């Protein structure tokens, strides 16, 4: 489950920007009657949060980003999606998927001469089994500069290192540090990780008990997270063919949510259209409800 996500120096984002799922603290303070401003509803009145056992926080089930047109809302989502794409498939995998996901590339802030040459930074905090995992990544166009994963138990709240790798420009190699809780054969792969590849994307292919729930989340995240593209992974299309009933249930749930916003949708259908060579083309049909108004007699 997402706790928060921070990105710096990515597309239109120059300074650090954080998307947080942590609910505001409840407060009984009301805006005075003499105040001209209207009372702003706190988070718990809009969407009640989920209390996290052992932590003094509640996490929101729904997040929304508000802002003017061209203010960078989509870039925050694309930054999160790009990070998850790299973590699950590696930096090289992200390059391969650029044909589908046009934004699947490192694109720093370009409106000043300093930021364009600076590194891009990501930090992702998630929580599983009441333990908070913090993944940090700093990279530029050529290589990984810093990658680390920590976690904190709800009993101690103290961050514990899992792995930490930082590029040493003088020695032209990574300085590695691993925690006691991260012992295992997977650490033997450290010397084989390339300068431009993520260690976490290698761990996705392995079974490491201490981060199993975190890795499972990376692998099974809802396919709708890919908000930067209207296309689906080819592997996901194959899954749809194998599990049509499961995908139809997903469409049904989606329709139920969308209809609550009074959109006029009556049905959503996903059908195989035609096959061109090795590619199968699917079409998504949205059926609107037609309402006819009669004047009185």
N, C-alpha and C positions, 0 to 999 in steps of 0.2 A: 504494500500500500504506500502511495506517495505521501511523503511528509512535506518536502519542499524541493525546489529546483532553482539553481542560480546560474546565470550565464553572463559572460562579459566578453566584449569585443567580438560580436557575431552579427553580421549583416548591419542593420540599422541600430543595433544595441552597442553602445560604446562603454558606458559605465555598468557596473553589476546590476542586474535586474533579477528579482526573486519572485517566483510563483509559489505561493504557500498554501497548503491545505490545512494549516493549523487554525482552528477557530479562535475568534476573539474571546477574551475573558468576558463572562457574563457580568453585566452591571445593571443595577437598578436605577442608575442616574438618568433622569429624564430631562429633556430640554425644557427650560422655563417657559411659561406662557408668554412672557414679554419678549422672548427671543423671536426674531423674524424667520429664522431658519427652521425648517421642518426636522423632526426627529428622524435620524437615520436608523433603520432597523438593524439590530446586531445580527451576527451570523446565526445564532441559535434560533432566531425567529424566522429566518428564511429557510434554512435547512439544518436541523439538529445534527450536531456532530457526534462522532463515535468516541466514547471515552477509551483511552488506551491504558490498559492495566499497568500500574507501576509508574506511569508518567503523568505529570500534571498538564496534560494537553488533551484536546479533543480534535479529531480530524474530520473535516467536512467531506460529505459524500459527493458534492457537486462544486465545481469551480467555474468561474466566469471571468473573462477579461473585458473590461469596458474601456473605450477610448475613441478618439476621433479617427476618421478615415486616415490611412497612411501614418498612423502613430506607432506602428510596430507590434500590434497585437499578434498577428500571424507569425511574426519572426520568433516570438517567445515559444509558441507551439512547435514551430519548425526546429528550433534549437533543441528542444526536448526530444523531439522525434529523431533528429539526426544523431544525438548522443545515444539513444536507445538502439538505433540502427547499427552504430559502430560497436557498441558493447555486445550485441547479439551476433553480429556477422563480421566484425573486424573492420579495420580501415580499408583494406583491399576489397572486402565484400561491399562496403558502402560505395566505393568507386564503381564496381560492377553494376550496382543498382541505380546508378545515376540516370540510366536510360528511362527508368520508371519514376524515380524520385528526383526531380530536377534540382532540388535543393541539397541533395546528398553530397555536399562538398564543403570544404572549409572556406568560409567567406568572411573575412574580418571586416571591421568598420573601415570605410575607405575615404571618409570625408576629412581626414587630417593626415599629415605625412608621418605621424608617429604611430598611430593605431594600426595602420595598414601593415606595419612591419612587426607589430607586437603579437604575442601569442594569444590564443583564444582559451578561455577558462570555463569549465563546467563543474558544477557540484550537484550531486543528486543524493537526497536523503530519503530512505524508505524504511518501513517498519514491518517486520515479520516475526511472529512468535514473541512479541513484546520486546524485541531487540531492534535498535535503530542502526541501520547500515548507512555509512556515508562514503560515497564514491566520488573522488576528485580526479579531474583530468585537465592537464594543460598541454597544448600542442600548437605547433605552427604548420606551415605548408609542407615542411620537410620531415618532421619527426615528432615523436612524443617527448615532452620535456619533463613531465611529472605525471605519475599515475599512482593512486593509492586507494586502499579500501580499509576502513575502520568499522568497528561496531561497538555498541554499548548496550549492556544488559540493563533491564529495568531495576535490578536489585542494587547495582552499584552506581549506575549512571556514568561511570568512568569510561572514556573512549579507549578501546583496545586496538592495537595495530594488527591487521591481518597481513597486508603486504604494502610495501612502499618502494617505488623505484623513481629515481631522479637522475636526469642526465647531467654528467660532469663534462663540461665543455673542454676542460684542460686534458683530461684523460681519454676523452672521446668514448666514454662508456657509461653505463648505468651503475649507480650505487644502489644496491638492493638492501632492504631490511624487511624481515618477516617476523611476525609475532609467534609466541609459543602456541597459541591456539590454531595456528595455520600450518603446523608441521604435517609433512606428508610427501609422497613421491612426486606430487605435482610441482614441487619446488625445484626439481631437477631440470625442469624445462626453462628456467630463467635465462640461461645462457643462450638459448636458441630463439628467444623472442627478438624479432627485428626492431630496428630503431623506430620504424613507422607503424608498428603493430601493437595492439593492445593485449595485455596479459589477461584481462578479464574475458576477452572473446575466446581465448584458448581454454580458460576454465569452464566456459559454457559447455564444452565438449567432454568434460570430465565429471567425475563425481567427487565433490569435496563437501563433506558433511556439514561443516561449519557455515557454509554459504549456500546450502542446497535450496532453501526456500527462496533466497534472493535470485539464484540462477533460474529456478523454475518460473519465477515471475517474468524474467527477461524472455524466456522461451515461449511462454503461453500468454503474453499480453494480448489484450483484445485487438483484433485486426483493424478496428476503427481508429487506433491511435495514429495511423499513418494519414494525418490530416493534410499533408502537403501534396497528395496525389489522388486522383480519382481512380487509379488503377490498383489492382490487388496483386500480391505476389503470385507467381505461377504455382508455387507449392500450395498456396491457400486455395487456388482454383481447383487443384487436384483434390484437396481435402473436401471442398464443396461437392465435387462429383461423388466422392465416397460417402459423404454424410449429408445428403440433401435435406433430410428431415431436421437435422440439427441446425442447418443454416436457415431453413424456413422458420424455425422457432426464433432464431435471432432476428429475422425480418419482422416476425409478429411482435416481438418485444419492442423493436424500433418503431413500428407503426403505432403501438399503444402510447409510446412516449410522445411521438410527434403529434398525434391526434389531440393530445391534451392541450396543445398550443393553438387549437382551433385553426389548423392549416387547411382544412377541407379535403385532406387526403382520405381516401377510402380503402386503398389497397396498394401494396408494394409487391412486385413480382420480379424474380431473377431467373432469366431463361437463357438457354443456349441458343445462340443465333445462327452461327455458321462456323465452318472450319477453313482456315487458309493455311495450307502447308502443315506445319507442325503446331501452329497457333490456333487455339479455339477461342472464339469471340463470344463473350456473354453480354447480355443487355439487361439493364435495370429499368423496369417500367414502373412509373408512378401514376396511379390512377386517381384523379380528382373526383370528388363528389359534385355532381351537377345539381344546383338548387334553382328551381323555377318558381318565381313569385307570380301569383295571380292577383289581379286587382279585384276589389270587391264589386259585387253587382248591386 
